[in-house]
Amino acid sequence: MSDDPNLPPDTPPDPVPPVDPIPEREPDPRAGRAAFDRRMLEALVCPQTQGPLRYDAEAQELVSRAAGLAYPIRGGIPVMLADEARTID
């Protein structure tokens, strides 16, 4: 309480205005897929040819053109087994 006669009597503070809800985002087309760390690509090579791999984000695969194989990425982890790889043209 204030003792100053020039100030209005104590009143409750103004209520806090409601916060706008967080806008919903569009569903992520990669939902359910763990992200692949692209830095890992620098350390990985094709197990068949020891050559470079290309990351295909849409298909979630590491592609070896030299071997003609695409290695799947499951849960963010590349499966570098020829038996699990898909043959490409």
A tleap script that builds the chain and sets N, CA, C and O, in Angstrom:
source leaprc.protein.ff14SB
mol = sequence {
  NMET SER ASP ASP PRO ASN LEU PRO PRO ASP
  THR PRO PRO ASP PRO VAL PRO PRO VAL ASP
  PRO ILE PRO GLU ARG GLU PRO ASP PRO ARG
  ALA GLY ARG ALA ALA PHE ASP ARG ARG MET
  LEU GLU ALA LEU VAL CYS PRO GLN THR GLN
  GLY PRO LEU ARG TYR ASP ALA GLU ALA GLN
  GLU LEU VAL SER ARG ALA ALA GLY LEU ALA
  TYR PRO ILE ARG GLY GLY ILE PRO VAL MET
  LEU ALA ASP GLU ALA ARG THR ILE CASP
}
set mol.1.N position { 0.829 -1.163 0.000 }
set mol.1.CA position { 0.000 0.000 0.000 }
set mol.1.C position { 0.880 1.235 0.000 }
set mol.1.O position { 1.922 1.261 0.655 }
set mol.2.N position { 0.470 2.244 -0.722 }
set mol.2.CA position { 1.259 3.458 -0.833 }
set mol.2.C position { 0.721 4.517 0.124 }
set mol.2.O position { -0.489 4.655 0.299 }
set mol.3.N position { 1.634 5.261 0.737 }
set mol.3.CA position { 1.235 6.344 1.633 }
set mol.3.C position { 1.134 7.673 0.890 }
set mol.3.O position { 0.747 8.675 1.492 }
set mol.4.N position { 1.463 7.710 -0.372 }
set mol.4.CA position { 1.446 8.944 -1.153 }
set mol.4.C position { 0.011 9.250 -1.571 }
set mol.4.O position { -0.595 8.455 -2.289 }
set mol.5.N position { -0.553 10.389 -1.139 }
set mol.5.CA position { -1.943 10.716 -1.483 }
set mol.5.C position { -2.129 11.044 -2.963 }
set mol.5.O position { -3.261 11.059 -3.446 }
set mol.6.N position { -1.038 11.308 -3.695 }
set mol.6.CA position { -1.166 11.648 -5.119 }
set mol.6.C position { -1.284 10.416 -6.009 }
set mol.6.O position { -1.638 10.526 -7.182 }
set mol.7.N position { -0.990 9.250 -5.456 }
set mol.7.CA position { -1.089 8.015 -6.236 }
set mol.7.C position { -2.468 7.409 -6.060 }
set mol.7.O position { -3.075 7.545 -4.998 }
set mol.8.N position { -2.972 6.738 -7.097 }
set mol.8.CA position { -4.282 6.092 -6.962 }
set mol.8.C position { -4.182 4.943 -5.959 }
set mol.8.O position { -3.097 4.419 -5.704 }
set mol.9.N position { -5.298 4.570 -5.410 }
set mol.9.CA position { -5.266 3.455 -4.451 }
set mol.9.C position { -4.755 2.194 -5.151 }
set mol.9.O position { -4.854 2.047 -6.369 }
set mol.10.N position { -4.208 1.297 -4.339 }
set mol.10.CA position { -3.690 0.045 -4.899 }
set mol.10.C position { -4.791 -0.695 -5.653 }
set mol.10.O position { -5.900 -0.886 -5.155 }
set mol.11.N position { -4.449 -1.094 -6.846 }
set mol.11.CA position { -5.383 -1.874 -7.651 }
set mol.11.C position { -4.661 -3.126 -8.110 }
set mol.11.O position { -3.437 -3.129 -8.236 }
set mol.12.N position { -5.384 -4.148 -8.351 }
set mol.12.CA position { -4.704 -5.367 -8.815 }
set mol.12.C position { -4.070 -5.122 -10.179 }
set mol.12.O position { -4.562 -4.302 -10.955 }
set mol.13.N position { -2.988 -5.820 -10.474 }
set mol.13.CA position { -2.335 -5.640 -11.778 }
set mol.13.C position { -3.238 -6.118 -12.903 }
set mol.13.O position { -4.132 -6.944 -12.715 }
set mol.14.N position { -2.972 -5.573 -14.066 }
set mol.14.CA position { -3.723 -6.013 -15.237 }
set mol.14.C position { -3.447 -7.497 -15.466 }
set mol.14.O position { -2.333 -7.969 -15.238 }
set mol.15.N position { -4.459 -8.224 -15.917 }
set mol.15.CA position { -4.216 -9.644 -16.188 }
set mol.15.C position { -3.233 -9.805 -17.348 }
set mol.15.O position { -3.158 -8.971 -18.251 }
set mol.16.N position { -2.503 -10.875 -17.291 }
set mol.16.CA position { -1.542 -11.174 -18.355 }
set mol.16.C position { -2.329 -11.599 -19.588 }
set mol.16.O position { -3.201 -12.465 -19.508 }
set mol.17.N position { -2.015 -10.980 -20.741 }
set mol.17.CA position { -2.762 -11.379 -21.941 }
set mol.17.C position { -2.429 -12.825 -22.311 }
set mol.17.O position { -1.319 -13.299 -22.067 }
set mol.18.N position { -3.386 -13.507 -22.894 }
set mol.18.CA position { -3.116 -14.898 -23.275 }
set mol.18.C position { -2.036 -14.960 -24.347 }
set mol.18.O position { -1.899 -14.056 -25.171 }
set mol.19.N position { -1.288 -16.027 -24.316 }
set mol.19.CA position { -0.223 -16.249 -25.288 }
set mol.19.C position { -0.823 -16.963 -26.491 }
set mol.19.O position { -1.603 -17.905 -26.353 }
set mol.20.N position { -0.439 -16.491 -27.675 }
set mol.20.CA position { -0.907 -17.173 -28.882 }
set mol.20.C position { -0.350 -18.588 -28.893 }
set mol.20.O position { 0.815 -18.799 -28.554 }
set mol.21.N position { -1.163 -19.548 -29.274 }
set mol.21.CA position { -0.647 -20.917 -29.329 }
set mol.21.C position { 0.434 -21.032 -30.402 }
set mol.21.O position { 0.459 -20.279 -31.375 }
set mol.22.N position { 1.310 -21.985 -30.195 }
set mol.22.CA position { 2.360 -22.233 -31.183 }
set mol.22.C position { 1.699 -22.772 -32.445 }
set mol.22.O position { 0.933 -23.734 -32.384 }
set mol.23.N position { 1.994 -22.152 -33.595 }
set mol.23.CA position { 1.357 -22.643 -34.826 }
set mol.23.C position { 1.834 -24.056 -35.141 }
set mol.23.O position { 2.997 -24.403 -34.937 }
set mol.24.N position { 0.912 -24.850 -35.639 }
set mol.24.CA position { 1.279 -26.211 -36.001 }
set mol.24.C position { 2.105 -26.181 -37.277 }
set mol.24.O position { 1.838 -25.416 -38.203 }
set mol.25.N position { 3.117 -27.042 -37.293 }
set mol.25.CA position { 3.971 -27.134 -38.478 }
set mol.25.C position { 3.405 -28.168 -39.430 }
set mol.25.O position { 2.664 -29.075 -39.052 }
set mol.26.N position { 3.786 -27.988 -40.666 }
set mol.26.CA position { 3.428 -28.987 -41.662 }
set mol.26.C position { 4.127 -30.285 -41.288 }
set mol.26.O position { 5.244 -30.238 -40.773 }
set mol.27.N position { 3.524 -31.429 -41.524 }
set mol.27.CA position { 4.192 -32.682 -41.188 }
set mol.27.C position { 5.487 -32.837 -41.991 }
set mol.27.O position { 5.548 -32.529 -43.181 }
set mol.28.N position { 6.493 -33.314 -41.314 }
set mol.28.CA position { 7.792 -33.531 -41.949 }
set mol.28.C position { 7.696 -34.797 -42.797 }
set mol.28.O position { 7.323 -35.852 -42.284 }
set mol.29.N position { 8.030 -34.709 -44.092 }
set mol.29.CA position { 7.941 -35.908 -44.941 }
set mol.29.C position { 8.887 -37.001 -44.487 }
set mol.29.O position { 8.719 -38.165 -44.850 }
set mol.30.N position { 9.888 -36.628 -43.688 }
set mol.30.CA position { 10.835 -37.626 -43.204 }
set mol.30.C position { 10.452 -38.142 -41.826 }
set mol.30.O position { 11.248 -38.822 -41.178 }
set mol.31.N position { 9.238 -37.826 -41.368 }
set mol.31.CA position { 8.823 -38.241 -40.029 }
set mol.31.C position { 9.020 -39.743 -39.876 }
set mol.31.O position { 8.740 -40.520 -40.788 }
set mol.32.N position { 9.500 -40.124 -38.725 }
set mol.32.CA position { 9.762 -41.536 -38.475 }
set mol.32.C position { 11.158 -41.952 -38.889 }
set mol.32.O position { 11.582 -43.071 -38.597 }
set mol.33.N position { 11.870 -41.083 -39.554 }
set mol.33.CA position { 13.235 -41.387 -39.960 }
set mol.33.C position { 14.187 -40.575 -39.102 }
set mol.33.O position { 13.994 -39.375 -38.909 }
set mol.34.N position { 15.197 -41.223 -38.599 }
set mol.34.CA position { 16.215 -40.487 -37.850 }
set mol.34.C position { 17.124 -39.784 -38.847 }
set mol.34.O position { 17.360 -40.282 -39.948 }
set mol.35.N position { 17.621 -38.646 -38.457 }
set mol.35.CA position { 18.487 -37.869 -39.341 }
set mol.35.C position { 19.841 -38.556 -39.497 }
set mol.35.O position { 20.382 -39.119 -38.546 }
set mol.36.N position { 20.367 -38.499 -40.696 }
set mol.36.CA position { 21.689 -39.041 -40.990 }
set mol.36.C position { 22.704 -37.916 -40.862 }
set mol.36.O position { 22.520 -36.837 -41.426 }
set mol.37.N position { 23.762 -38.165 -40.129 }
set mol.37.CA position { 24.813 -37.165 -39.924 }
set mol.37.C position { 25.709 -37.157 -41.158 }
set mol.37.O position { 26.456 -38.105 -41.398 }
set mol.38.N position { 25.629 -36.084 -41.933 }
set mol.38.CA position { 26.403 -36.002 -43.182 }
set mol.38.C position { 27.908 -36.042 -42.948 }
set mol.38.O position { 28.662 -36.416 -43.846 }
set mol.39.N position { 28.357 -35.658 -41.748 }
set mol.39.CA position { 29.801 -35.732 -41.468 }
set mol.39.C position { 30.286 -37.172 -41.485 }
set mol.39.O position { 31.461 -37.438 -41.738 }
set mol.40.N position { 29.371 -38.104 -41.212 }
set mol.40.CA position { 29.730 -39.518 -41.239 }
set mol.40.C position { 30.139 -39.932 -42.655 }
set mol.40.O position { 30.959 -40.833 -42.833 }
set mol.41.N position { 29.568 -39.273 -43.649 }
set mol.41.CA position { 29.848 -39.598 -45.042 }
set mol.41.C position { 31.326 -39.440 -45.373 }
set mol.41.O position { 31.858 -40.155 -46.222 }
set mol.42.N position { 31.985 -38.500 -44.699 }
set mol.42.CA position { 33.411 -38.290 -44.943 }
set mol.42.C position { 34.240 -39.507 -44.544 }
set mol.42.O position { 35.305 -39.740 -45.115 }
set mol.43.N position { 33.768 -40.283 -43.576 }
set mol.43.CA position { 34.524 -41.430 -43.076 }
set mol.43.C position { 34.121 -42.742 -43.749 }
set mol.43.O position { 34.861 -43.723 -43.678 }
set mol.44.N position { 32.967 -42.767 -44.395 }
set mol.44.CA position { 32.479 -44.012 -44.982 }
set mol.44.C position { 32.900 -44.153 -46.440 }
set mol.44.O position { 32.967 -43.179 -47.189 }
set mol.45.N position { 33.180 -45.404 -46.816 }
set mol.45.CA position { 33.451 -45.746 -48.213 }
set mol.45.C position { 32.648 -46.998 -48.536 }
set mol.45.O position { 32.182 -47.701 -47.639 }
set mol.46.N position { 32.495 -47.261 -49.800 }
set mol.46.CA position { 31.788 -48.461 -50.231 }
set mol.46.C position { 32.584 -49.693 -49.787 }
set mol.46.O position { 33.784 -49.774 -50.051 }
set mol.47.N position { 31.943 -50.642 -49.124 }
set mol.47.CA position { 32.667 -51.839 -48.695 }
set mol.47.C position { 33.122 -52.720 -49.855 }
set mol.47.O position { 34.046 -53.519 -49.703 }
set mol.48.N position { 32.478 -52.577 -51.011 }
set mol.48.CA position { 32.859 -53.393 -52.170 }
set mol.48.C position { 34.055 -52.801 -52.920 }
set mol.48.O position { 34.989 -53.521 -53.273 }
set mol.49.N position { 34.021 -51.486 -53.161 }
set mol.49.CA position { 35.027 -50.853 -54.021 }
set mol.49.C position { 36.000 -49.945 -53.274 }
set mol.49.O position { 37.011 -49.516 -53.829 }
set mol.50.N position { 35.688 -49.656 -52.008 }
set mol.50.CA position { 36.446 -48.684 -51.211 }
set mol.50.C position { 36.349 -47.270 -51.808 }
set mol.50.O position { 37.138 -46.389 -51.466 }
set mol.51.N position { 35.384 -47.070 -52.693 }
set mol.51.CA position { 35.190 -45.785 -53.340 }
set mol.51.C position { 34.212 -44.894 -52.586 }
set mol.51.O position { 33.650 -45.300 -51.569 }
set mol.52.N position { 34.008 -43.670 -53.092 }
set mol.52.CA position { 33.136 -42.704 -52.422 }
set mol.52.C position { 31.663 -43.100 -52.517 }
set mol.52.O position { 31.246 -43.860 -53.391 }
set mol.53.N position { 30.897 -42.547 -51.577 }
set mol.53.CA position { 29.458 -42.757 -51.536 }
set mol.53.C position { 28.758 -41.413 -51.684 }
set mol.53.O position { 29.279 -40.381 -51.263 }
set mol.54.N position { 27.577 -41.436 -52.284 }
set mol.54.CA position { 26.752 -40.224 -52.419 }
set mol.54.C position { 25.508 -40.422 -51.562 }
set mol.54.O position { 24.878 -41.478 -51.601 }
set mol.55.N position { 25.161 -39.398 -50.792 }
set mol.55.CA position { 23.998 -39.470 -49.911 }
set mol.55.C position { 22.750 -39.065 -50.674 }
set mol.55.O position { 22.680 -37.960 -51.213 }
set mol.56.N position { 21.766 -39.949 -50.723 }
set mol.56.CA position { 20.466 -39.662 -51.333 }
set mol.56.C position { 19.475 -39.482 -50.187 }
set mol.56.O position { 18.968 -40.461 -49.638 }
set mol.57.N position { 19.198 -38.208 -49.822 }
set mol.57.CA position { 18.349 -37.899 -48.664 }
set mol.57.C position { 16.911 -38.369 -48.874 }
set mol.57.O position { 16.275 -38.845 -47.933 }
set mol.58.N position { 16.396 -38.242 -50.088 }
set mol.58.CA position { 15.009 -38.626 -50.342 }
set mol.58.C position { 14.805 -40.119 -50.160 }
set mol.58.O position { 13.820 -40.542 -49.554 }
set mol.59.N position { 15.727 -40.922 -50.680 }
set mol.59.CA position { 15.610 -42.378 -50.585 }
set mol.59.C position { 16.223 -42.929 -49.303 }
set mol.59.O position { 16.079 -44.115 -49.004 }
set mol.60.N position { 16.917 -42.060 -48.533 }
set mol.60.CA position { 17.632 -42.487 -47.332 }
set mol.60.C position { 18.571 -43.653 -47.648 }
set mol.60.O position { 18.474 -44.740 -47.080 }
set mol.61.N position { 19.483 -43.372 -48.582 }
set mol.61.CA position { 20.459 -44.371 -49.015 }
set mol.61.C position { 21.808 -43.716 -49.241 }
set mol.61.O position { 21.904 -42.515 -49.490 }
set mol.62.N position { 22.851 -44.535 -49.149 }
set mol.62.CA position { 24.198 -44.139 -49.571 }
set mol.62.C position { 24.472 -44.906 -50.854 }
set mol.62.O position { 24.407 -46.135 -50.877 }
set mol.63.N position { 24.777 -44.181 -51.916 }
set mol.63.CA position { 24.889 -44.768 -53.242 }
set mol.63.C position { 26.351 -44.877 -53.653 }
set mol.63.O position { 27.113 -43.913 -53.570 }
set mol.64.N position { 26.725 -46.080 -54.100 }
set mol.64.CA position { 28.044 -46.314 -54.680 }
set mol.64.C position { 27.840 -46.581 -56.163 }
set mol.64.O position { 27.394 -47.658 -56.558 }
set mol.65.N position { 28.173 -45.583 -56.983 }
set mol.65.CA position { 28.006 -45.765 -58.434 }
set mol.65.C position { 28.971 -46.813 -58.963 }
set mol.65.O position { 28.634 -47.572 -59.873 }
set mol.66.N position { 30.176 -46.857 -58.391 }
set mol.66.CA position { 31.178 -47.823 -58.858 }
set mol.66.C position { 30.715 -49.260 -58.647 }
set mol.66.O position { 30.952 -50.116 -59.500 }
set mol.67.N position { 30.059 -49.533 -57.524 }
set mol.67.CA position { 29.577 -50.885 -57.227 }
set mol.67.C position { 28.177 -51.121 -57.774 }
set mol.67.O position { 27.739 -52.266 -57.888 }
set mol.68.N position { 27.464 -50.027 -58.117 }
set mol.68.CA position { 26.090 -50.167 -58.579 }
set mol.68.C position { 25.151 -50.577 -57.456 }
set mol.68.O position { 24.183 -51.304 -57.674 }
set mol.69.N position { 25.455 -50.095 -56.236 }
set mol.69.CA position { 24.662 -50.466 -55.066 }
set mol.69.C position { 24.217 -49.226 -54.297 }
set mol.69.O position { 24.899 -48.201 -54.292 }
set mol.70.N position { 23.067 -49.340 -53.652 }
set mol.70.CA position { 22.555 -48.294 -52.767 }
set mol.70.C position { 22.341 -48.936 -51.402 }
set mol.70.O position { 21.517 -49.837 -51.249 }
set mol.71.N position { 23.094 -48.459 -50.414 }
set mol.71.CA position { 23.025 -48.993 -49.056 }
set mol.71.C position { 21.969 -48.232 -48.274 }
set mol.71.O position { 21.992 -47.001 -48.258 }
set mol.72.N position { 21.037 -48.932 -47.619 }
set mol.72.CA position { 19.958 -48.240 -46.894 }
set mol.72.C position { 20.461 -47.580 -45.613 }
set mol.72.O position { 21.453 -48.005 -45.022 }
set mol.73.N position { 19.752 -46.533 -45.202 }
set mol.73.CA position { 19.991 -45.893 -43.909 }
set mol.73.C position { 18.746 -46.147 -43.087 }
set mol.73.O position { 17.653 -45.724 -43.464 }
set mol.74.N position { 18.903 -46.834 -41.964 }
set mol.74.CA position { 17.763 -47.183 -41.103 }
set mol.74.C position { 17.980 -46.579 -39.727 }
set mol.74.O position { 18.983 -46.853 -39.068 }
set mol.75.N position { 17.047 -45.766 -39.306 }
set mol.75.CA position { 17.161 -45.138 -38.003 }
set mol.75.C position { 18.392 -44.259 -37.891 }
set mol.75.O position { 18.959 -44.113 -36.808 }
set mol.76.N position { 18.812 -43.668 -39.014 }
set mol.76.CA position { 19.977 -42.788 -39.026 }
set mol.76.C position { 21.291 -43.528 -39.117 }
set mol.76.O position { 22.353 -42.906 -39.095 }
set mol.77.N position { 21.242 -44.858 -39.221 }
set mol.77.CA position { 22.462 -45.669 -39.274 }
set mol.77.C position { 22.568 -46.338 -40.638 }
set mol.77.O position { 21.655 -47.057 -41.045 }
set mol.78.N position { 23.681 -46.109 -41.357 }
set mol.78.CA position { 23.859 -46.767 -42.654 }
set mol.78.C position { 24.105 -48.261 -42.470 }
set mol.78.O position { 24.900 -48.672 -41.624 }
set mol.79.N position { 23.421 -49.056 -43.264 }
set mol.79.CA position { 23.604 -50.505 -43.240 }
set mol.79.C position { 24.547 -50.841 -44.391 }
set mol.79.O position { 24.129 -50.928 -45.546 }
set mol.80.N position { 25.810 -51.025 -44.065 }
set mol.80.CA position { 26.850 -51.177 -45.089 }
set mol.80.C position { 27.117 -52.651 -45.418 }
set mol.80.O position { 28.267 -53.091 -45.441 }
set mol.81.N position { 26.059 -53.393 -45.668 }
set mol.81.CA position { 26.162 -54.813 -46.021 }
set mol.81.C position { 25.667 -54.989 -47.444 }
set mol.81.O position { 24.579 -54.529 -47.789 }
set mol.82.N position { 26.468 -55.659 -48.277 }
set mol.82.CA position { 26.082 -55.869 -49.673 }
set mol.82.C position { 24.772 -56.644 -49.769 }
set mol.82.O position { 23.994 -56.422 -50.697 }
set mol.83.N position { 24.513 -57.556 -48.822 }
set mol.83.CA position { 23.273 -58.325 -48.836 }
set mol.83.C position { 22.044 -57.446 -48.597 }
set mol.83.O position { 20.940 -57.796 -49.015 }
set mol.84.N position { 22.229 -56.324 -47.936 }
set mol.84.CA position { 21.124 -55.411 -47.641 }
set mol.84.C position { 21.004 -54.304 -48.696 }
set mol.84.O position { 20.008 -53.580 -48.719 }
set mol.85.N position { 22.008 -54.167 -49.564 }
set mol.85.CA position { 22.029 -53.093 -50.553 }
set mol.85.C position { 21.084 -53.387 -51.715 }
set mol.85.O position { 20.804 -54.538 -52.051 }
set mol.86.N position { 20.611 -52.304 -52.309 }
set mol.86.CA position { 19.757 -52.379 -53.491 }
set mol.86.C position { 20.621 -52.162 -54.718 }
set mol.86.O position { 21.451 -51.254 -54.750 }
set mol.87.N position { 20.421 -53.006 -55.739 }
set mol.87.CA position { 21.151 -52.859 -56.988 }
set mol.87.C position { 20.576 -51.690 -57.770 }
set mol.87.O position { 19.359 -51.548 -57.887 }
set mol.88.N position { 21.466 -50.849 -58.309 }
set mol.88.CA position { 21.031 -49.703 -59.116 }
set mol.88.C position { 21.574 -49.846 -60.528 }
set mol.88.O position { 22.510 -50.605 -60.777 }
set mol.89.N position { 20.974 -49.112 -61.435 }
set mol.89.CA position { 21.441 -49.150 -62.841 }
set mol.89.C position { 22.631 -48.277 -63.040 }
set mol.89.O position { 23.152 -48.188 -64.152 }
savepdb mol mol.pdb
quit
